[in-house]
């Protein structure tokens, strides 16, 4: 059995189990995570803090 990437396996799970509601949830979590990461290591941090 060939190894599948985690991302491919996740999308196959969504497809076969019909869990389409997970896509917006994961997208929002990734965006918030990117904002937190960017806010902590950027000179723009004071401008991003009011978002939280």
C-alpha angles and dihedrals in degrees: 000000000000120000114252125207118250092243093051091047090050093052092047088053091052091048098048099036092042094230095151092151089072093070097070091041094054091043093054091047091052092049093049090047091051091049092051091048092047093045092054098050105035140083085231090067096107090056093050097048095079088061089068 
